[in-house]
Amino acid sequence: MSAGLSLDHLLDLIPDAVILCELVPGTLEGPIAFWSKGAERTYGYAATDALGRLPRDLLKTSYDTDLERIRAELHREGAWTGIVHHTARDGRRLPVECRLVVERDEAGTPVGVLAIARDLSEEQRVAAQNASLHRMVGLSLDAIFARDATRRITFWNQGAQRMLGYTAQEAVGREPGELLRTRYPIPLEEIERIAGETGGWEGDLVQRTKDGRLLTVESRWAAEYADDGGLVGILEVNRDITARLRAEAMAERERLHAALQRSRRLESLGQLSGGIAHDFNNLLAVILNYSAFVAEDISADGVPAAGTDRAARIVADLAEIRDAAVRAGRLTRQLLTFARQDPADTTVLDVGDVVRGLQELLRRTLGEHVLLAVDLAAALPTVEADHGQIEQILVNLAVNARDAMPDGGTVTITTRLVQHDGDPPGAADALEPGAYVAIIVADTGQGMPDEVLERALEPFFTTKPKGQGTGLGLATVYGIASRSGGRVAIDSTPGHGTRVTVLLPASAEAATPVPGPVPESAGGVGTILLVEDEAALRALAERVLRRAGYHVLAAGGGEEALALAGGHAGTIDLLLTDVVMPGMLGLELARKLTGAHAGLPVVFMSGYACDASGAPHAIDPAALLEKPFTPPALLEHVRRALAARGGSQPPGSPARGASKR
């Protein structure tokens, strides 16, 4: 009895289900005679629930193998092992690995069946989870592979095949370092020591793919340990960061290039300040000294009679003063054009007409030692550009060509129609495909070395001696061409001259007729509200207008102008206002006055028609009088505005018939 209890106790210690059935004679099944603790844990039935019942009834047994084959194997072999499916007390269907052993009496007759059943549901769950993880690892975009303690690859996922080119069959069994010719940041033995002691390592590696490409990978290593704590393998996860590093390197190069450009601009500012100071000081010296000459000639003796030597000197001196002021205005306009803040009066024009109209001026500018040749293509399309700025392109290029030929030579101006197929996406100064009018200025001068040619279009860069150039000539040409949607290209070889090509988009429209002068009346008629915060300039403009016969209301700012207009009993025929003034801008003043005086024409005066951010104000170029201006230019703008009074528009909007922007 104690021996039986001892056996039962031992069977209860087995974690698997142990079930003993007493066979019905002549069959291989019978009621349950023993139900272990393991069986209770596996199925949820207590022994009192199970004893005396048939297993197939209690557990609703089903077999993956045909039942007759199982019985035949039990008769023949006395044992069978396979998978069956049981239902636990809580309704769960359990896959079970079952071992059946037939017990026989001394005569060899089957008297019982011992069943040992192991629940496979947890193992199958873990196996399914592992299979899912295996699929996920296989589908990962990263290269994931494992190595054993001898450094031999034991696992190689699809990501590794995609990234590195080797199949699992080619990789398994080889060392990663030998297969991929890996470059390690520190010795491999040191990396393995760190991974073994800390459980992992991270760093960047360089590996070579099957087709010979070098990849930089972000590598993470995880150590695998045996039960005794010994290192049995390493799992390596590598992510390709080659493209990211290339982009970062490109961004760094661009940052360094921008820093270099800023440095060059700062260096160029020194050149600019010297050049501008030199030019303006020269002009101011001319104005100051010739003004002194005029003052001397008319000081004590009064104004000399016409035809005398003193009168002739005064006229000549005043001409020098006027020319100096014109050159100063041209210099400031060139600066603004380069900065793209000079308002452009864009019209549809024929480039050939501009060249023909400028030939005599160019010949005088080039001098007798330089020959000017002109080759103009017939029937060229028009372009949309500022007439004065196209002239400036031609003059700037001609002067540069002249300065490159101190001993004389030839300047050739050519115009041609060019068909452009378009630039690759992202190209610098990309042009849209289409037709372009080319203005080509070539010289037979010294040419430029590569280091000068590379910087030729940079603002303020010049190779001329200190004080003889500001470096804005080609930069201004570039600014004008870019504003018009075009491009500038320079070809130059030392000793063989320079060729500058300016491309401007062709237009299908006919050239805009050049307006003739407005006929002068015997005297100006009407009242003009003049608003200018600079007292000297306000007095000058008032003097010009009064001498022309106009009645002038002069104000130093917007609020004063509104007060004058409100207190004036008569009609105000024109508003002539500065654009940038303290307190109230000219545009705001114009909007307030035109709201109270419908149809009031407006002429804006400005030498820098931009807001505080540097953006140009929305002013119709036809209504803008650029500073510095001459008395004829002032009167011409006033006459045109008064003549168009019947069709005037609100300030800032194009007048009917105004030139195109």
Steps between C-alpha positions, in 0.01 A plus 500: 500500500778738591681404183189594299467832679862563434452431128192725486696771674780470245260514208341814648840670489515468120387835347338321206156337523526130601187298442448122554203323344385146579420331169174329430590144391534479122540874457769767531294740704346509842412722795756727666655334805769760583500881443816683605544851636655588165177391331301721735724800412486428126127437459340660806317187612551363849569128543149451641361645172714279279521159665272238344436700178625422152775748392343554159171600667656717769750678277316480166810350343576539129800366313716631216578134415242240398377320814529152345868562421557602864332182625700287259828658618400447864425128431823461305744719689329540836545880481414804288602865505320776316293816516143492625259780587320520833246742643571639846231560758491875410435417135852567368607266223849373580753348261664218697803284433383162630703187578286182536649183650308172528532310830468120478451224759724195537312330219565795272141616496450883486356612832562875497631803311733759655473844334749782554374821342687833460310818419654652186288812488765722668777353288296555186424856610869568556586328172240709315631813668854407404389433144331840490810666641709310248281630217519852639877480528511364150292788365698768685671759280801479730767235452466258794734207546626285785843347561608230738792502742738413213379805303322283240170635365205286613210721388466744205171684434353628175593856596865395506459343157335814360755736654820300455421281201587159647237228543468307826657197328803712406532663843428231761817337626730791408641776719330840450831689500644273231181491291435876511861620542373705793692804620465524877554828690695306766642145494234227465629326814437818700145529367429136590645552847272804557195312369578199719547706815217753453253305289535714190691753287403780259705674233546569128661245269600508135406184308541399135203351314518206265511737201788701651315803637611644834225558756519678831271322746375588844570173685345371824628180662322289766676218685340155551598303807480133607347396831844509659550860387744423223476690171349276230433750224434855387198642316592789266246751364634735232322798345632661179571869572708568189238726339442686827871560550532612139213747548653622827838540329335692216319722749829559681671587171218740421532651847874543456445641151246746639746594774769551235259711296421709809870540561550607142210743524653651812830527315315650204332755724844642569560522125155653453547761773834600352366516146178682591683742729752571226235557232272710719786703641613574147149608403456707813838662439385598151171642629662688792784650300305597193233651728781704659618611155146617414474683833831674436399613152173658613593610854601867503446604141156343452392284209724557195354597168432226252785428263776595742773265611363495855154408377645220289695369800183505713307306237781245470532466877126447539514234230770319699283518813203362309707216350640407841149483646385284206791260556420482872138418421613233253724343766220477759262364235757234413516396865122477520478306175752250630296465820183461286341793677509745211145528360494370144286661229445183299389537139499280191803609302722408207856433621636595158340844528665547842842409360459726195389790718802456727776456240626857500515516881684166507755618243571811705525286817739250342734766363690523175733209577214247513298396193126432549346235272127431500333187358122513555277208397203597284139452613584412861210452743445769760579470871325635809755711687587848622642705212744682725621177658570339160705810420678455833584137408656615173695788658629288791617221269655744255692679779626167638612400150677833452683468833619151397666651188728780624695487171189498282299231330150419380169476684232307311132521595289222353131416535359155422191283557579195716279196563552360850392143577478553876731420791509191721285523815684673783759660269630838613347796310270254321324635191165389370509345151414740221629780279750755633654813354877495548706818543866404452784741578846369407841661523853422383651583837703328765243239601453367854670213686274237653523638856381843377234355268356301791432820696426735210128533579551547874395840629785734589765267355745686278854453372538868423739709709365637827263790444450428127203265523223393736454148362133567424516502119449129425300448822256768380475332159426173678235667719322656199505175300375294795219746569388459137503120527828463316858397558858621459779273374869591469761326282856619537851375433814684607652670197197432279235744625165471671149430373198590718159365396180643648185293433159670531166317449350577161154659486231451236371857543581796281736764630337777705514834316721752677270784618580844374540800728188662637466842333599779735239759572593866525496453878403240754137514604361353819569450867754239609525362852874437549600272791872445574665461842843614376479881526765578237345266245151630580615858442669398173189324364277788610725746319493297177121465511434867581732613221298280263180683608344253742344595833677292768388389847818368669500267802775322690302185583173311473309660789597851388391415146158380618456820700596715198262309274218530754549873535539574128186656353581428135568186300815293538599382153794271584672336796881490469634303797810326624452126564703441816430761768491489881154471657300426185617337178414656167275208402288540814473875442398443140228253601354746751503793257362308203222376724403864567586634152375254239718477189794685659815410298810406698871514420733325744860608554758256636860398489425175685138392463503210746344430836686424825550137399658597169199395289409741219184705545220426254535812286436524128840592346325756277396689816847491657756780471842368595739709705721678420290669232550804279247787459399374152438148637289638787291719270461218246354265767268775626377584149437131418305441821286809442445410134376152602280635781180389334612133514684492830490193722535450876857533627715194459290351215612521137356791307324428173758463231782473755801291408503135605677378812 
